């Protein structure tokens, strides 16, 4: 999965909105020109109707996210190899706007119209959307535009369709009214606010000079989730956050630090306190292609669920702290919050010490079911990350290529570097802060080799830094 969609999120979203509006205009034009094909449209509608007629709420639940930690480490490499062709949503929209794709656009528009007819429960939404995507993928593969594509290219086309569908249905599917996501978001956000005094030592995280730069970037990725509508884009934010955490672990402790991953993720969440975290996590789990929630992606999402579950039940026994110190911090923070936000309420009742630590006791209307089963959360905390160990042992292919290129050019006179693009200055400074042990010129070269994509550049520089440590 390429992490190349999270830069300049504001401008990207505006461009996507503009392109989808153009797509709508083109679809309407095609349909107006094809009124003589009324019978074909009726057949399309009947096929789409079958998707909605087969809905059974009792059978609509999505399979549990089952990850085998014993086989987990072998899969991320395979996933990375399959992602060689970059995903280009703009290209997909252009394909959808062509006349050859008009049968697909008819199905798409018929589906949206049928979906809007009435409200659906979240389980019905999951089944309806997944059934439609399975149906439309078959139709796309039969279409002249996509039928001769390679598997990788068609995988990108499927990603494009999922993103297009979920962008359109976002208001109905994100934080659905038929769930308690909104209430749990509020409770978690308020609880994290009360725990904002927590520091690395309380979670047994080693304090190093590298922490701040890595933590800052990791929490910024979590905060970006609300800038996107597609499950894929939100999941990439999580992947970027987790990869940076692994990078910090490799820099500081090497393979021996794999068990620090989840505590650091918990700490990053507390620092960031991203709004609507429960809703974002549930939305990804419900509507992301299940095939894409395997290996690396599924592992990171499961760990995020485990981190949320830990925070939801966190008290003084969960931390390296005395009961007296814990109570003192809580009391002080509660007083600070009252001054900062005196109107903080939940169900018209002011939050108390007890409701902050144990919200389910004081708010019986809120579901007590955690994002992740408590036994799974404990298992994640105790066993640590086998994937982290595998990640730390990966061959440094990028590093070898980079240093090979530098060696080949040593005997030749190097031309002066081109003018540095101004939009890279802030990203370069981030790289300098995160990797003070790496020559600034190398940081510059890596950033440009990745076309300004900061997340990919960090991943490459982590490999370089790791190789330098083993010399």
The 8 nearest C-alpha neighbors of each residue, nearest first, counted from 0:
[[1, 82, 2, 79, 78, 235, 81, 85],
 [2, 0, 3, 85, 82, 86, 4, 235],
 [1, 3, 4, 235, 454, 0, 455, 5],
 [4, 2, 1, 452, 5, 6, 454, 455],
 [3, 5, 6, 2, 232, 8, 1, 11],
 [6, 4, 8, 3, 7, 2, 236, 232],
 [5, 7, 8, 4, 452, 3, 453, 11],
 [8, 6, 9, 10, 11, 5, 4, 12],
 [9, 7, 11, 6, 10, 5, 12, 226],
 [8, 10, 12, 11, 7, 13, 226, 6],
 [9, 11, 13, 12, 8, 7, 14, 15],
 [12, 10, 8, 14, 9, 13, 15, 7],
 [11, 13, 15, 9, 14, 10, 8, 16],
 [14, 12, 16, 10, 15, 11, 17, 9],
 [15, 13, 17, 11, 12, 16, 18, 10],
 [14, 16, 12, 18, 17, 13, 19, 11],
 [17, 15, 13, 19, 14, 18, 12, 20],
 [18, 16, 14, 20, 15, 19, 13, 21],
 [19, 17, 21, 15, 20, 16, 22, 14],
 [18, 20, 22, 16, 21, 17, 15, 23],
 [21, 19, 23, 17, 22, 18, 16, 24],
 [22, 20, 18, 24, 19, 23, 25, 17],
 [21, 23, 19, 25, 20, 24, 96, 18],
 [24, 22, 20, 26, 21, 25, 27, 19],
 [25, 23, 21, 27, 22, 26, 28, 20],
 [24, 26, 28, 22, 23, 27, 96, 29],
 [27, 25, 23, 29, 28, 24, 22, 30],
 [28, 26, 30, 24, 25, 29, 31, 23],
 [29, 27, 25, 31, 26, 30, 24, 32],
 [30, 28, 26, 32, 27, 31, 25, 33],
 [29, 31, 33, 27, 32, 28, 26, 34],
 [32, 30, 28, 33, 29, 34, 27, 26],
 [31, 33, 29, 30, 34, 28, 35, 27],
 [34, 32, 30, 35, 31, 36, 29, 37],
 [33, 35, 36, 37, 31, 32, 30, 40],
 [34, 36, 33, 37, 32, 38, 39, 31],
 [37, 35, 34, 39, 33, 38, 40, 41],
 [38, 36, 40, 39, 35, 34, 41, 33],
 [37, 39, 41, 40, 36, 42, 35, 43],
 [40, 38, 42, 41, 37, 36, 43, 44],
 [39, 41, 43, 37, 38, 42, 44, 36],
 [42, 40, 38, 44, 43, 39, 45, 37],
 [41, 43, 45, 39, 44, 40, 46, 38],
 [44, 42, 40, 46, 41, 45, 106, 39],
 [43, 45, 41, 47, 42, 46, 109, 48],
 [46, 44, 48, 42, 47, 43, 41, 49],
 [47, 45, 43, 49, 48, 44, 42, 50],
 [46, 48, 44, 49, 45, 50, 110, 43],
 [49, 47, 45, 51, 50, 46, 44, 52],
 [48, 50, 52, 47, 46, 51, 53, 45],
 [51, 49, 48, 47, 52, 53, 127, 130],
 [50, 52, 48, 49, 53, 54, 127, 47],
 [53, 51, 49, 54, 50, 48, 55, 47],
 [54, 52, 51, 50, 49, 55, 127, 48],
 [55, 53, 51, 52, 56, 123, 127, 126],
 [56, 54, 58, 57, 59, 53, 123, 126],
 [55, 57, 59, 58, 123, 122, 54, 60],
 [56, 58, 55, 59, 60, 122, 123, 54],
 [59, 57, 55, 56, 60, 54, 122, 126],
 [58, 60, 56, 122, 126, 57, 123, 55],
 [61, 59, 122, 58, 62, 57, 125, 126],
 [60, 62, 63, 59, 285, 125, 122, 126],
 [63, 61, 64, 60, 65, 289, 59, 285],
 [64, 62, 65, 61, 60, 284, 66, 289],
 [63, 65, 66, 62, 297, 292, 301, 284],
 [66, 64, 63, 67, 62, 297, 293, 301],
 [67, 65, 68, 64, 298, 71, 297, 293],
 [66, 68, 69, 70, 71, 65, 294, 298],
 [67, 69, 71, 70, 66, 385, 72, 386],
 [70, 68, 67, 71, 72, 385, 66, 73],
 [71, 69, 68, 67, 72, 73, 74, 66],
 [70, 72, 68, 73, 69, 294, 67, 74],
 [73, 71, 386, 389, 74, 70, 75, 385],
 [74, 72, 71, 75, 70, 76, 77, 389],
 [73, 75, 294, 77, 76, 72, 71, 78],
 [76, 74, 78, 295, 77, 294, 73, 79],
 [75, 77, 79, 78, 74, 80, 73, 72],
 [78, 76, 80, 74, 75, 79, 81, 73],
 [79, 77, 75, 81, 76, 80, 74, 82],
 [78, 80, 76, 82, 77, 81, 75, 0],
 [81, 79, 77, 78, 82, 83, 76, 75],
 [80, 82, 78, 79, 83, 77, 151, 84],
 [83, 81, 79, 80, 0, 84, 78, 85],
 [82, 84, 81, 80, 85, 79, 151, 1],
 [83, 85, 82, 86, 151, 152, 81, 155],
 [86, 84, 83, 87, 1, 82, 155, 0],
 [85, 87, 155, 88, 84, 1, 158, 159],
 [88, 86, 90, 89, 85, 91, 155, 159],
 [89, 87, 91, 90, 159, 92, 86, 162],
 [88, 90, 92, 91, 87, 93, 18, 15],
 [91, 89, 93, 88, 87, 92, 94, 86],
 [90, 92, 94, 88, 93, 89, 159, 95],
 [93, 91, 95, 89, 94, 90, 96, 88],
 [92, 94, 90, 96, 91, 95, 89, 97],
 [95, 93, 91, 92, 96, 97, 90, 100],
 [94, 96, 92, 93, 100, 97, 91, 104],
 [97, 95, 93, 94, 22, 25, 92, 98],
 [98, 96, 99, 94, 100, 95, 93, 101],
 [99, 97, 101, 100, 96, 29, 95, 102],
 [98, 100, 97, 101, 144, 143, 102, 142],
 [99, 101, 98, 103, 95, 97, 102, 104],
 [100, 102, 104, 98, 103, 99, 105, 29],
 [103, 101, 105, 104, 100, 106, 99, 43],
 [102, 104, 106, 101, 105, 100, 107, 139],
 [105, 103, 107, 101, 106, 102, 108, 100],
 [106, 104, 102, 108, 107, 103, 109, 101],
 [107, 105, 109, 103, 104, 108, 43, 110],
 [108, 106, 104, 110, 105, 109, 103, 111],
 [107, 109, 111, 105, 110, 106, 104, 112],
 [110, 108, 106, 112, 107, 111, 44, 105],
 [109, 111, 113, 107, 108, 112, 114, 106],
 [112, 110, 114, 108, 113, 109, 115, 107],
 [113, 111, 109, 115, 110, 114, 108, 116],
 [112, 114, 110, 116, 115, 111, 109, 48],
 [113, 115, 111, 112, 116, 110, 117, 118],
 [116, 114, 112, 113, 117, 111, 118, 110],
 [117, 115, 113, 114, 112, 118, 111, 119],
 [116, 118, 115, 119, 114, 113, 112, 120],
 [119, 117, 120, 116, 115, 114, 171, 124],
 [120, 118, 123, 124, 121, 117, 122, 177],
 [119, 121, 123, 122, 177, 124, 118, 56],
 [120, 122, 124, 123, 125, 119, 177, 175],
 [123, 121, 59, 125, 124, 60, 120, 56],
 [122, 124, 120, 126, 121, 125, 56, 59],
 [125, 123, 121, 127, 122, 126, 128, 119],
 [126, 124, 122, 123, 128, 127, 129, 121],
 [125, 127, 59, 129, 123, 124, 128, 130],
 [128, 126, 124, 130, 129, 125, 123, 131],
 [129, 127, 131, 130, 125, 126, 124, 132],
 [128, 130, 132, 126, 131, 127, 125, 133],
 [131, 129, 133, 127, 128, 132, 126, 134],
 [130, 132, 134, 128, 129, 133, 135, 127],
 [131, 133, 135, 129, 134, 130, 136, 128],
 [134, 132, 130, 136, 131, 135, 129, 137],
 [133, 135, 131, 132, 137, 136, 130, 138],
 [134, 136, 138, 132, 137, 133, 131, 139],
 [137, 135, 139, 133, 138, 134, 132, 140],
 [138, 136, 140, 135, 139, 134, 141, 133],
 [137, 139, 135, 141, 136, 140, 142, 134],
 [140, 138, 136, 142, 141, 137, 135, 145],
 [139, 141, 146, 137, 145, 138, 142, 136],
 [140, 142, 138, 139, 146, 137, 143, 145],
 [141, 143, 139, 144, 140, 146, 145, 138],
 [144, 142, 146, 145, 141, 99, 147, 140],
 [145, 143, 142, 146, 99, 100, 94, 147],
 [144, 146, 148, 140, 143, 147, 142, 139],
 [145, 147, 140, 141, 143, 142, 148, 144],
 [148, 146, 145, 149, 143, 144, 140, 153],
 [149, 147, 145, 146, 152, 153, 150, 151],
 [148, 150, 152, 151, 153, 147, 154, 146],
 [149, 151, 153, 152, 154, 148, 155, 81],
 [152, 150, 154, 149, 153, 155, 81, 84],
 [153, 151, 149, 155, 154, 150, 148, 156],
 [152, 154, 156, 150, 155, 151, 148, 149],
 [153, 155, 151, 157, 152, 156, 150, 158],
 [154, 156, 158, 152, 153, 157, 86, 159],
 [155, 157, 153, 159, 158, 154, 91, 160],
 [158, 156, 154, 160, 159, 155, 153, 161],
 [159, 157, 155, 161, 156, 160, 162, 154],
 [158, 160, 156, 162, 157, 161, 88, 91],
 [159, 161, 163, 157, 162, 158, 164, 156],
 [162, 160, 158, 164, 159, 163, 165, 157],
 [161, 163, 229, 159, 165, 160, 164, 166],
 [164, 162, 160, 166, 161, 165, 159, 167],
 [165, 163, 161, 167, 162, 166, 160, 168],
 [164, 166, 168, 162, 167, 169, 163, 229],
 [165, 167, 163, 169, 228, 164, 168, 229],
 [168, 166, 165, 164, 169, 163, 170, 111],
 [167, 169, 165, 171, 166, 170, 172, 164],
 [170, 168, 172, 166, 171, 173, 165, 167],
 [169, 171, 168, 172, 173, 167, 175, 174],
 [172, 170, 169, 168, 173, 175, 174, 118],
 [171, 173, 169, 175, 170, 168, 174, 124],
 [174, 172, 175, 169, 170, 282, 171, 278],
 [175, 173, 278, 180, 181, 172, 176, 178],
 [174, 176, 172, 177, 173, 178, 171, 121],
 [175, 177, 178, 174, 179, 181, 180, 171],
 [176, 178, 175, 120, 121, 179, 119, 174],
 [179, 177, 176, 180, 175, 174, 121, 181],
 [178, 180, 182, 181, 183, 365, 366, 177],
 [181, 179, 183, 278, 178, 182, 174, 184],
 [180, 182, 184, 183, 179, 174, 185, 278],
 [183, 181, 185, 184, 179, 180, 186, 365],
 [182, 184, 186, 180, 185, 181, 187, 179],
 [185, 183, 181, 275, 187, 182, 277, 186],
 [184, 186, 188, 182, 183, 187, 189, 181],
 [185, 187, 183, 189, 188, 184, 190, 182],
 [186, 188, 190, 184, 189, 185, 183, 191],
 [189, 187, 185, 191, 186, 190, 184, 192],
 [190, 188, 192, 186, 191, 187, 185, 193],
 [189, 191, 187, 193, 192, 188, 355, 186],
 [190, 192, 194, 188, 193, 189, 269, 187],
 [193, 191, 189, 195, 190, 194, 188, 272],
 [192, 194, 190, 191, 195, 332, 189, 333],
 [195, 193, 191, 196, 192, 197, 190, 329],
 [194, 196, 192, 197, 193, 191, 269, 270],
 [197, 195, 194, 198, 328, 193, 332, 329],
 [198, 196, 195, 194, 201, 199, 266, 269],
 [199, 197, 200, 201, 196, 202, 266, 195],
 [198, 200, 204, 201, 202, 203, 206, 205],
 [201, 199, 203, 202, 198, 204, 205, 319],
 [200, 202, 319, 318, 199, 198, 203, 320],
 [203, 201, 200, 204, 199, 318, 262, 319],
 [204, 202, 200, 201, 199, 205, 319, 262],
 [203, 205, 199, 202, 200, 206, 263, 259],
 [206, 204, 207, 203, 199, 200, 251, 210],
 [205, 207, 204, 199, 210, 208, 200, 209],
 [208, 206, 209, 210, 205, 251, 211, 204],
 [207, 209, 210, 206, 211, 212, 433, 251],
 [210, 208, 207, 211, 212, 433, 213, 247],
 [211, 209, 213, 207, 208, 212, 214, 206],
 [210, 212, 214, 213, 209, 215, 208, 207],
 [213, 211, 215, 433, 214, 210, 209, 432],
 [214, 212, 216, 210, 215, 211, 217, 433],
 [215, 213, 217, 211, 216, 212, 210, 218],
 [216, 214, 212, 218, 213, 217, 211, 219],
 [215, 217, 219, 213, 214, 218, 212, 220],
 [218, 216, 240, 214, 220, 219, 215, 213],
 [217, 219, 221, 271, 220, 215, 216, 267],
 [220, 218, 222, 216, 217, 221, 215, 223],
 [221, 219, 236, 223, 217, 218, 222, 240],
 [222, 220, 218, 223, 219, 224, 236, 237],
 [221, 223, 219, 273, 220, 224, 218, 225],
 [224, 222, 220, 226, 221, 225, 219, 236],
 [225, 223, 233, 226, 222, 221, 227, 236],
 [224, 226, 227, 223, 222, 228, 233, 279],
 [227, 225, 223, 224, 8, 228, 9, 12],
 [228, 226, 225, 224, 229, 233, 232, 223],
 [227, 229, 166, 169, 230, 165, 226, 232],
 [228, 230, 162, 231, 232, 165, 166, 227],
 [231, 229, 283, 233, 287, 232, 234, 228],
 [232, 230, 234, 229, 233, 235, 287, 162],
 [233, 231, 235, 229, 234, 230, 227, 236],
 [232, 234, 224, 230, 236, 235, 231, 227],
 [233, 235, 237, 231, 236, 232, 230, 238],
 [234, 236, 238, 232, 237, 233, 239, 2],
 [237, 235, 220, 239, 233, 234, 238, 221],
 [238, 236, 234, 240, 235, 239, 221, 241],
 [239, 237, 235, 241, 240, 236, 242, 234],
 [238, 240, 236, 242, 237, 241, 235, 454],
 [239, 241, 217, 237, 243, 238, 220, 242],
 [242, 240, 244, 238, 243, 239, 237, 245],
 [243, 241, 245, 239, 244, 240, 238, 246],
 [242, 244, 246, 241, 245, 240, 217, 239],
 [245, 243, 241, 247, 246, 242, 248, 240],
 [246, 244, 248, 242, 243, 247, 249, 241],
 [245, 247, 243, 249, 244, 248, 461, 242],
 [246, 248, 250, 244, 245, 249, 251, 243],
 [247, 249, 245, 251, 246, 250, 252, 256],
 [250, 248, 253, 246, 247, 251, 252, 245],
 [251, 249, 247, 248, 252, 246, 253, 465],
 [252, 250, 248, 249, 253, 247, 207, 256],
 [251, 253, 256, 248, 249, 255, 250, 254],
 [254, 252, 249, 255, 256, 248, 251, 250],
 [253, 255, 256, 388, 257, 391, 252, 249],
 [254, 256, 253, 257, 252, 258, 388, 248],
 [255, 257, 252, 254, 258, 259, 253, 248],
 [258, 256, 259, 387, 384, 255, 260, 254],
 [257, 259, 383, 256, 260, 384, 261, 382],
 [260, 258, 257, 256, 262, 261, 263, 204],
 [259, 261, 263, 258, 262, 257, 264, 245],
 [260, 262, 264, 263, 259, 265, 380, 306],
 [263, 261, 265, 264, 259, 260, 202, 266],
 [264, 262, 266, 260, 265, 261, 267, 259],
 [263, 265, 261, 267, 266, 262, 260, 268],
 [266, 264, 262, 268, 306, 263, 267, 261],
 [265, 267, 263, 269, 264, 268, 270, 262],
 [268, 266, 270, 264, 269, 265, 218, 271],
 [269, 267, 271, 265, 266, 270, 272, 264],
 [268, 270, 266, 272, 267, 271, 191, 265],
 [271, 269, 267, 268, 272, 266, 195, 218],
 [270, 272, 268, 218, 273, 269, 267, 222],
 [273, 271, 269, 268, 270, 191, 188, 274],
 [274, 272, 222, 271, 276, 275, 221, 268],
 [273, 275, 276, 272, 188, 184, 222, 225],
 [276, 274, 184, 278, 277, 279, 273, 181],
 [275, 277, 279, 278, 274, 273, 280, 184],
 [278, 276, 280, 184, 279, 275, 281, 180],
 [279, 277, 275, 281, 180, 174, 276, 280],
 [280, 278, 282, 276, 277, 281, 275, 283],
 [279, 281, 277, 283, 282, 278, 276, 284],
 [280, 282, 284, 278, 283, 279, 285, 277],
 [281, 283, 279, 285, 280, 284, 278, 286],
 [284, 282, 230, 287, 280, 281, 286, 285],
 [283, 285, 281, 282, 286, 287, 280, 292],
 [286, 284, 282, 283, 281, 287, 125, 61],
 [285, 287, 283, 284, 282, 288, 125, 230],
 [288, 286, 283, 230, 284, 289, 285, 231],
 [287, 289, 291, 290, 286, 292, 161, 129],
 [288, 290, 292, 291, 287, 293, 286, 284],
 [291, 289, 288, 292, 293, 287, 294, 297],
 [290, 292, 289, 288, 293, 296, 287, 297],
 [293, 291, 297, 289, 296, 290, 288, 294],
 [294, 292, 297, 291, 296, 290, 295, 298],
 [293, 295, 74, 75, 297, 296, 71, 298],
 [294, 296, 75, 298, 297, 299, 293, 74],
 [297, 295, 292, 299, 298, 294, 293, 300],
 [296, 298, 292, 293, 300, 299, 294, 295],
 [297, 299, 295, 301, 296, 300, 294, 302],
 [298, 300, 302, 296, 301, 297, 303, 295],
 [299, 301, 303, 297, 302, 298, 296, 304],
 [302, 300, 304, 298, 303, 299, 297, 305],
 [301, 303, 305, 299, 304, 300, 306, 298],
 [304, 302, 306, 300, 305, 301, 299, 307],
 [305, 303, 301, 307, 302, 306, 371, 370],
 [304, 306, 376, 302, 308, 303, 307, 371],
 [305, 307, 303, 309, 265, 308, 304, 302],
 [306, 308, 310, 304, 309, 305, 311, 303],
 [309, 307, 305, 311, 306, 310, 369, 371],
 [308, 310, 306, 307, 312, 311, 313, 305],
 [311, 309, 313, 307, 312, 308, 306, 265],
 [310, 312, 308, 309, 313, 307, 187, 190],
 [313, 311, 310, 309, 308, 314, 357, 356],
 [314, 312, 310, 317, 311, 309, 315, 356],
 [313, 315, 317, 316, 312, 356, 318, 325],
 [314, 316, 317, 318, 322, 325, 320, 313],
 [317, 315, 314, 318, 319, 313, 320, 322],
 [318, 316, 315, 314, 313, 319, 309, 202],
 [319, 317, 201, 315, 316, 320, 202, 314],
 [318, 320, 201, 202, 203, 317, 321, 200],
 [319, 321, 318, 201, 325, 324, 322, 315],
 [322, 320, 324, 323, 325, 319, 315, 316],
 [321, 323, 325, 324, 315, 326, 320, 316],
 [324, 322, 326, 321, 325, 327, 320, 328],
 [325, 323, 327, 321, 326, 322, 328, 320],
 [324, 326, 322, 328, 323, 327, 315, 321],
 [327, 325, 329, 323, 328, 324, 330, 322],
 [326, 328, 324, 330, 325, 329, 331, 323],
 [329, 327, 331, 325, 326, 330, 332, 324],
 [330, 328, 326, 332, 331, 327, 333, 325],
 [331, 329, 333, 327, 332, 328, 326, 334],
 [330, 332, 328, 334, 329, 333, 327, 335],
 [333, 331, 335, 329, 334, 330, 193, 328],
 [332, 334, 336, 330, 335, 331, 329, 337],
 [333, 335, 337, 331, 332, 336, 330, 338],
 [336, 334, 332, 338, 333, 337, 339, 331],
 [337, 335, 339, 333, 338, 334, 340, 332],
 [336, 338, 341, 334, 340, 335, 339, 333],
 [337, 339, 335, 336, 341, 340, 334, 333],
 [340, 338, 336, 337, 335, 341, 334, 342],
 [339, 341, 337, 342, 336, 338, 343, 335],
 [342, 340, 337, 338, 343, 339, 336, 344],
 [341, 343, 340, 344, 337, 349, 339, 338],
 [344, 342, 341, 340, 349, 345, 350, 337],
 [345, 343, 349, 348, 347, 342, 350, 346],
 [344, 346, 347, 348, 349, 350, 343, 186],
 [345, 347, 348, 344, 349, 362, 350, 182],
 [348, 346, 345, 344, 349, 343, 350, 342],
 [349, 347, 344, 345, 346, 350, 343, 351],
 [350, 348, 344, 351, 345, 343, 347, 342],
 [349, 351, 354, 344, 348, 355, 345, 352],
 [350, 352, 354, 353, 355, 349, 333, 348],
 [351, 353, 355, 354, 356, 350, 329, 333],
 [354, 352, 356, 351, 355, 357, 358, 361],
 [355, 353, 358, 357, 351, 361, 356, 352],
 [354, 356, 352, 353, 190, 358, 357, 351],
 [355, 357, 353, 354, 358, 352, 314, 190],
 [356, 358, 354, 359, 355, 360, 353, 312],
 [359, 357, 354, 361, 360, 355, 362, 356],
 [358, 360, 362, 357, 361, 363, 367, 365],
 [361, 359, 358, 362, 357, 363, 354, 353],
 [360, 362, 354, 358, 359, 363, 357, 353],
 [363, 361, 359, 364, 360, 365, 358, 354],
 [364, 362, 365, 359, 360, 361, 366, 367],
 [365, 363, 362, 366, 359, 367, 361, 179],
 [366, 364, 363, 362, 367, 359, 179, 182],
 [365, 367, 368, 364, 179, 363, 359, 183],
 [366, 368, 359, 369, 365, 363, 358, 364],
 [369, 367, 366, 370, 372, 371, 365, 373],
 [370, 368, 371, 308, 367, 372, 373, 311],
 [369, 371, 304, 308, 368, 372, 307, 305],
 [370, 372, 369, 304, 305, 308, 373, 376],
 [371, 373, 375, 374, 369, 376, 370, 308],
 [374, 372, 376, 375, 377, 371, 308, 369],
 [373, 375, 377, 376, 372, 378, 371, 379],
 [376, 374, 378, 372, 373, 377, 379, 371],
 [375, 377, 305, 373, 379, 378, 374, 380],
 [378, 376, 380, 374, 379, 375, 381, 373],
 [377, 379, 375, 381, 376, 380, 382, 374],
 [378, 380, 376, 377, 382, 381, 383, 375],
 [379, 381, 377, 378, 383, 382, 376, 261],
 [382, 380, 378, 379, 383, 377, 258, 376],
 [381, 383, 379, 378, 380, 384, 258, 385],
 [384, 382, 258, 379, 380, 381, 257, 385],
 [383, 385, 387, 386, 257, 258, 382, 388],
 [386, 384, 388, 387, 389, 72, 383, 68],
 [385, 387, 72, 389, 384, 388, 390, 71],
 [386, 388, 390, 384, 385, 389, 257, 391],
 [387, 389, 385, 391, 386, 390, 254, 257],
 [388, 390, 386, 392, 391, 387, 72, 385],
 [391, 389, 387, 392, 388, 393, 386, 72],
 [390, 392, 388, 389, 393, 254, 387, 249],
 [391, 393, 389, 390, 394, 388, 254, 395],
 [394, 392, 390, 391, 395, 389, 396, 76],
 [395, 393, 396, 392, 397, 391, 398, 462],
 [394, 396, 398, 397, 462, 393, 399, 466],
 [397, 395, 399, 398, 394, 400, 393, 401],
 [396, 398, 400, 399, 395, 401, 459, 462],
 [399, 397, 401, 395, 396, 400, 463, 402],
 [400, 398, 396, 402, 397, 401, 403, 395],
 [399, 401, 403, 397, 398, 402, 404, 396],
 [400, 402, 398, 404, 403, 399, 397, 405],
 [403, 401, 405, 404, 399, 400, 406, 398],
 [404, 402, 400, 406, 401, 405, 399, 407],
 [403, 405, 401, 407, 402, 406, 400, 408],
 [404, 406, 402, 408, 403, 407, 409, 401],
 [407, 405, 403, 409, 408, 404, 402, 410],
 [408, 406, 404, 405, 409, 403, 410, 411],
 [407, 409, 405, 411, 406, 410, 404, 413],
 [408, 410, 406, 411, 407, 405, 412, 413],
 [411, 409, 408, 412, 407, 406, 413, 405],
 [412, 410, 408, 409, 413, 407, 414, 406],
 [411, 413, 414, 410, 409, 408, 415, 407],
 [412, 414, 411, 415, 408, 409, 416, 410],
 [415, 413, 416, 412, 417, 411, 408, 409],
 [416, 414, 417, 413, 418, 412, 419, 440],
 [415, 417, 414, 418, 419, 413, 444, 440],
 [418, 416, 419, 415, 420, 414, 447, 444],
 [419, 417, 420, 416, 421, 415, 423, 443],
 [418, 420, 417, 421, 423, 424, 416, 443],
 [421, 419, 422, 423, 418, 424, 417, 447],
 [420, 422, 423, 424, 419, 425, 418, 426],
 [421, 423, 420, 424, 425, 426, 451, 419],
 [424, 422, 426, 421, 420, 425, 427, 451],
 [425, 423, 427, 426, 421, 422, 428, 420],
 [424, 426, 428, 427, 423, 429, 422, 421],
 [427, 425, 429, 423, 428, 424, 430, 453],
 [428, 426, 430, 424, 429, 425, 423, 431],
 [427, 429, 431, 425, 430, 426, 432, 424],
 [428, 430, 426, 432, 427, 431, 433, 425],
 [429, 431, 427, 433, 428, 432, 434, 426],
 [430, 432, 428, 434, 429, 435, 433, 427],
 [433, 431, 429, 430, 434, 435, 428, 212],
 [432, 434, 430, 212, 431, 429, 435, 213],
 [433, 435, 431, 436, 437, 432, 430, 460],
 [436, 434, 431, 437, 432, 433, 438, 430],
 [435, 437, 434, 438, 464, 431, 433, 439],
 [438, 436, 435, 434, 439, 441, 464, 442],
 [437, 439, 441, 440, 442, 436, 435, 434],
 [440, 438, 442, 441, 443, 437, 431, 435],
 [441, 439, 443, 442, 438, 444, 437, 445],
 [440, 442, 444, 443, 439, 438, 445, 437],
 [443, 441, 439, 445, 440, 444, 446, 430],
 [442, 444, 440, 446, 441, 445, 439, 447],
 [445, 443, 441, 447, 442, 446, 448, 440],
 [444, 446, 448, 442, 447, 443, 456, 441],
 [447, 445, 451, 449, 443, 456, 448, 444],
 [446, 448, 450, 449, 444, 445, 451, 443],
 [449, 447, 445, 450, 446, 444, 451, 456],
 [448, 450, 446, 447, 451, 452, 456, 445],
 [451, 449, 447, 448, 452, 446, 445, 453],
 [450, 452, 446, 449, 447, 453, 423, 448],
 [453, 451, 449, 450, 455, 454, 3, 456],
 [452, 454, 456, 455, 451, 457, 426, 446],
 [455, 453, 457, 456, 452, 239, 2, 458],
 [454, 456, 458, 457, 453, 452, 459, 2],
 [457, 455, 453, 459, 446, 458, 454, 445],
 [458, 456, 460, 454, 459, 455, 461, 453],
 [457, 459, 455, 461, 456, 460, 454, 462],
 [460, 458, 456, 462, 461, 457, 455, 463],
 [461, 459, 463, 457, 462, 458, 464, 456],
 [460, 462, 464, 458, 459, 463, 246, 465],
 [463, 461, 465, 459, 460, 464, 395, 466],
 [462, 464, 460, 466, 461, 465, 398, 467],
 [465, 463, 461, 467, 466, 462, 460, 468],
 [464, 466, 462, 468, 463, 467, 461, 250],
 [467, 465, 463, 469, 468, 464, 462, 470],
 [466, 468, 464, 470, 465, 469, 463, 462],
 [467, 469, 465, 466, 470, 464, 250, 463],
 [470, 468, 466, 467, 465, 464, 463, 253],
 [469, 467, 468, 466, 465, 464, 463, 462]]
